[in-house]
């Protein structure tokens, strides 16, 4: 994995954390357009999906529905 790719993955996590901070207390629900996240980090579709699946597997995010709509 290149340093550039690592930075892009970190940018996904950073963006998710920013969005979580704006959620009401006690909730972890985001309605972030997938396209917005993909555009923010500069990764390909399948790369973003792989990162999200890993975060879900690790329990960092609870889950996500329709990849093309919202996380």
C-alpha positions as CSV (number, residue, x, y, z in Angstrom):
1,X,0.0,0.0,0.0
2,X,1.4,3.3,-1.0
3,X,1.6,6.3,1.3
4,X,-0.8,8.1,-0.9
5,X,-3.4,5.3,-0.6
6,X,-2.9,5.3,3.2
7,X,-3.6,9.1,3.3
8,X,-6.7,8.6,1.2
9,X,-8.0,5.9,3.6
10,X,-7.2,8.1,6.6
11,X,-9.3,10.8,4.9
12,X,-12.3,8.5,4.8
13,X,-11.9,7.9,8.5
14,X,-11.4,11.6,9.2
15,X,-14.6,12.5,7.3
16,X,-16.6,9.8,9.0
17,X,-15.4,11.1,12.4
18,X,-16.3,14.7,11.5
19,X,-19.8,13.6,10.6
20,X,-20.2,11.5,13.7
21,X,-19.3,14.6,15.8
22,X,-22.2,16.4,14.4
23,X,-24.7,13.6,15.2
24,X,-27.0,14.1,18.2
25,X,-25.7,12.6,21.4
26,X,-26.3,8.9,21.7
27,X,-26.7,8.2,18.0
28,X,-24.2,6.9,15.4
29,X,-26.4,7.3,12.4
30,X,-25.1,9.1,9.4
31,X,-26.8,10.0,6.2
32,X,-23.8,10.8,4.1
33,X,-24.1,10.5,0.4
34,X,-21.6,7.8,-0.7
35,X,-20.6,9.9,-3.7
36,X,-19.6,12.7,-1.3
37,X,-17.3,10.4,0.6
38,X,-15.8,8.9,-2.5
39,X,-15.2,12.4,-3.9
40,X,-13.7,13.6,-0.7
41,X,-11.1,10.8,-0.4
42,X,-10.2,10.3,-4.1
43,X,-10.4,6.5,-4.1
44,X,-12.2,4.3,-6.5
45,X,-15.7,2.9,-5.7
46,X,-14.5,-0.6,-4.8
47,X,-11.7,0.8,-2.6
48,X,-14.1,2.9,-0.5
49,X,-16.4,-0.1,-0.2
50,X,-13.5,-2.3,1.1
51,X,-12.6,0.4,3.7
52,X,-16.2,0.6,4.9
53,X,-16.5,-3.2,5.1
54,X,-13.3,-3.3,7.2
55,X,-14.5,-0.5,9.5
56,X,-17.8,-2.4,9.9
57,X,-15.9,-5.7,10.6
58,X,-13.9,-3.9,13.3
59,X,-17.0,-2.5,14.9
60,X,-16.0,1.1,14.2
61,X,-19.1,1.7,12.1
62,X,-22.4,-0.2,12.7
63,X,-23.2,-0.8,9.1
64,X,-24.3,0.8,5.9
65,X,-27.0,0.3,3.4
66,X,-27.2,1.1,-0.3
67,X,-23.7,1.9,-1.3
68,X,-24.9,4.1,-4.1
69,X,-27.0,6.2,-1.7
70,X,-26.0,6.6,1.9
71,X,-23.5,5.3,4.4
